[in-house]
Amino acid sequence: MTLGVLLTPGAARAAYQVGAVQALVREGGLRFDVVAASSVGSLNGAFVATGQTDRLADLWAQWRTRDIAGVDWRALLRGAVWWAPNLMHNRPQKDHVIDPYIDESKLLPGVRFRFNLADLTGGGASVFEWPGAPIGLAEGVNASVAVPGAIRPAEALGRQWADGLTVDGCPLEELALATGIDRLFVLGVAPRTPDRRRARTVYGVLLRALEINQFSETQLALERAAKVNEEIRGWHGALDAVRQALGAVPDAALRDELLAEAERIHREAGFPHAREFVEIVPILPERPTRMFFTSYVPARSRALVEAGRRDALRTLAALDRPGG
C-alpha cells in the first residue's frame, strides 16, 4: 500500500500535526511515499520528508513568537507603513530553522514532497515537487510561509511567490490524491466541529472568523474528495458488473469480443476523474483550541503536540481493527 500525508496550514496551531505525524512515523512505523502540504504545513512537511520528525517536535517545544517572526521596523519606517514592502520578517525562522535543516539533498529516498505556492505575479497557484523542482527546497519553504501583506514575497523564476493558503490551503486532489497513492492521512488543525461559544470581543470575533475559514476549507476539501471517491467507486463498479454479466456468455470468442467492446466504451466515455479510489484518513482535533494563530508558546505547543500524538494513535488503533 502506498501512503501519503497532507499537512494543512495552521501557523502556531500546526504543532498539533507535528505530534500526529510523529506518532504515525515512530509508533505506527509508517513510511510516506508522498508528503504534501500548504503554508506552514510545508515547513513541517519538509522535516517529515527528510526524516527529521523527532527534531521537528523538539523545535516546536521551544519556539516562541520571536523565534518565528518579528516586526520589520526598517521596512515600516522606510515605507511609512502603508507603502512599506512588508510589515514583518521571518529572519529568525529562516536563519535558525529553514536554512540549517531543510535541503533537497536530505530527502528520504523515493519520497515525493509537494506543496503549493501562490503566484502573485501571474495569478493563481502552482504545485512544486521535490526532488526536481526548479527552485531550491529551502527557498520554496521560505516562500510558503510568506503571508501576503505581512512577510515579503519570495522572488524566484522571475515571479513573486507567497503562502499557498492565499489561493487554497487544502488542495487535496491536486497535491496528494492525484499522485497514485492508496491511503492519505490528512493532518489538520481545525476542529471536527467549530466553536459554538459566543464571541464577545474584537479579538474573539477575529479569532472565530479565522477558525471558521480554516474549518470550512478543510471540511469542504474532505467532502469534495469523498464525493469524487464515491463517483470513482461507482464508475469502476459498473464496469465490474458488466464484466461479471458478460462472463456468463458461453461462446468464448463472443465473450472476449463483448468484453473488449465494454472496456473500450468505458475507457472512451470521458469519465472526468483520472485517479483511482484513495482511502482518506483525517486526523483532526476533537475540540477548538483557544489561541491566536500567530501565538507561539512552548507549553501550549507541547500540549498540542501531545494532543496530535494521542489522536493519531487512536486513529491507528481503529485502522488496525477489522473493518477499521
N, C-alpha and C positions, 0 to 999 in steps of 0.2 A: 504494500500500500504506500503510495506516495503522499507525503504530508506537506501542508502549508500552514503558515501562521500569518495573520494580518494584525498589525498593531495600529490602533486608531489614534487620532490626535487627543490631546488632553492636558498639555502643559504639566503643571505640578501634580495633577491627579494621575498622570501616567505612571507614577510609582506603583499603582495597583497592577498594571500589566507586567511590570518587572517581576513582581512576585509570582504572577501566574505563569509567565514563560519560564522562570527559573524552576518552578515545580514540574512543568511539563518536560523540561530537559533533564533535570537532575533526578527527581524521584520517578518520573514517568519514563525516563530513558528514551525520549523521542528525539528523532533527528529530522529536521525540516529540510525538504528539498527546495521549497520556495519560502522566502521571508519577504513579506510585503508590508508596506507601511505608508503613513502620511503624517506630515508635520513632525511633532516631537516623537511620534512613533517611529520615524525614520532614524532618529538618534538611538532609541532603544533597539530598533531592529538591526542597526549596524553592529551593535555588540553581540546580538544573537547570531547574526550571520558570520561573525568572526570567532565564535566560540568563547565569548567573554561574559556570559550571563552572570556568573558569580561576581566578577569585577563590577559589573553594572549595578548590581544590588548594593555592593559596598559603597559605590559612589553616591547613589541615591540616599543612602543612610546618613550622608554627611552634608549634602548640599543645602545651602541657604540661598535666599533670593540673590544676594550679592555675588554668589558663585556662578550664577547663570547670566545675569544681565545687570545693566546699570544705566542711569540717565546719562546721555551723551551731552554734557554741558557745553562742550566746544561747538558741537553742531547746532545746538539750540541758540547759543549766543551769536554764532555766525549767521544764522538764518532767521533770527527774530521769531522763533518758534514755528509759525505757520509756514515759513519759507525755508526751514531747515531741511537738510536731506534726510534726516531721521531724528527720532526723539530719544531712542535708546541705543545701546550697543550690546553685543553678546561676546565681547572680547574675553571675559573670564572663561566662559564655556568653550570658546574656540581654542584658547591657549592651553587650557588645562584638561579638556576632555576630548574635543573633536580631533585636534591635531596629534596629540600623543597616542591615542588609542585606535583611531579609525583610519584604515588604509586598505585599498583593494587587495594588496598582497597578503593580507591576513584572512581573507575569506576562506571559510571551510571548503574543502574540495567538493565540487559538484553542487554547491548551494547557489541558487539564483536569488539575488537581493534586488527588490524592485520598490520604487516609490515614485509618487507623482510630485511635480513641481508646477506652480502657476507661472505661465509665460506672460509677464507683464508687458512685453514688447509686442508680441503677436496676438495676444488674447488666448484664452483657453488654457489648456494644461497639456503637459507631456509626461509620459512614463519613461523613467530611466531604469536600466537594468545593468547590474554589475555581476560578473565581470563583463567588460566590453563597452561600457557607456563612454560617450565622447568627452565626459568631464570626470575629474578625479572623484573618488568616493567621499573624501573629507570635504571637498568643495561642494558636492551635491548635498551632503548632510547639513552643511552650514547654510545653504540656500533654503533647505526645508524648514529651518527654524526662523527664517527672516519674515516676521509677521509684517505685512504691509502697513505703513503708517507708523510703525514703531521701530523696526530694525531695517537698515538699508538693504535693498535687494542685492543679491549676488550677481555679478557680471560674468557671463560665460557664453561662448558661441555667438558673440555679438548681440546678446539679448540680456534682459533683466529677469532673474528668476526669484521666486518667493515661495513661501509656505503653501503647499498643495491644498491646505484647508480653504484657501481663498476661493477655489473652484469647487472642490469636492473632497471632503475629509474621510469618506468611506466608500471609495470606488471598488467595491468587491469584484465585480465582473472583470474589469479591465486589468486590475492589479494582480488578482490572485486566481479567480475561478477559471480564467481562460488559459491557464498555464499547464493544464493536463494533470493536475493533482486529483487524488481521490477523496481526501478529507482536509477541510480547512478549519483551523481554530481561529476564531475572531475574538481578540482581546480588546475590550473597550473600557471606558471609564464612566460612561453614562449608566445610571442605574436601570434595572429592568423595568421599574415603574418610576415616573417622575415625582418629585417632591410636591405633595399636596398642601403643605402648610402655607398660610397666608404670608406674603412678603410685605413687610411694614416700613421698610426704609429704602432710600435710593440705592444703597449698596445691595440690599436684599432683592430688589426688583432687577437690577443689572445682573446679579448672580443667577437669578432664576431664568432670565432670558437666555443667558449663555448655556445654562444647563438644558433648557428645553430645546435649543438649537442642536446641541450635541446629541441629546436623546433621540430627537426626531430623525436626525441624519443617520444615526446608527440603525435605528429600528426600520426606517424606510429601506435602507440598503439590504438589511436582512430579509425584509418582506419581499422585495423585488427578486432577490436571489432565490428565495423559496418558491416564488411563483414560476421562475424560469426552470427550476429543478422539476417542478410538477409537470410543466409542459414537456420537458425532455423525457421524463419517465413515460408520460402518456404517448408521446411520439414513437419511442422505441418499443413500448408495449404493444402498440397497434401493429407494428411490423412483426413482432414475435407471434402475435395472434394469427396473422396471415401465414407466417411460416408453418405454424402448427397445423393450421387448417389444410394447407397445401401438402403437408407431409402425408396426408391420408390418401392422396391421389395414387391409385395403383400403378399407373403407367409411369415408369421411371423417367423416360425421355420427356414426356409431357410435364411431369412433376418438376424436373430440372428447368424446363423452359419457363414454366409459370413462376417458379421461384426467382429466376434471373430477371424476369419482367417486373416482378414485385419489388425486387431490390433496386432496379433502375428507376422505377417510379418514385420510390421512397427517396432515393438519392437526388433526384432532379426536381423534387416537389417544392423546393425553395423554403424549406424549414429555416426560420431565422436564427437559430442557435447552433453554433458550430461545436460547442464543447459538449462533454458528457456530463452525466449527473455527478455532482460533488456533494458529499456529506458536509454539512456546516455545523460546527460546534461552537456556539457563543459562550464566552466566559465573561460575565458582566457583574458588577456589584449588585448585591441584593437590595441595598438601600442608598439613599442620597448621602453625599459627603458634604458637610457644610464648611466649605473653604473656597477661597477665590482661586482661580486657575493659575495665577502667577505667584502664589504664596508658597515658597519652598521652605518648609520647616522640618528639620531632621526627624524629630519624634513622630510627627504626623506621617512623613514619608515612610518611616519604618512600619507604622501601623497599616498603611495602605499596601506595602509590600507583603505583609503577613496576611492581610485580607485576600489579596490576589492569590497567594500561595494556597490558602485554605480552600478558596472556591475552585481553583484548578484541580486540587487533589480530590475534591468531592465530584467534580466532573469526570475525572479519570476513573474513579471508582464506579460511577454509573455506566461509563462506556465498557468497562470490563464485565459488567453483569450481563447475563443472557438477555438479549432484547434491548440493551442499553444503548 
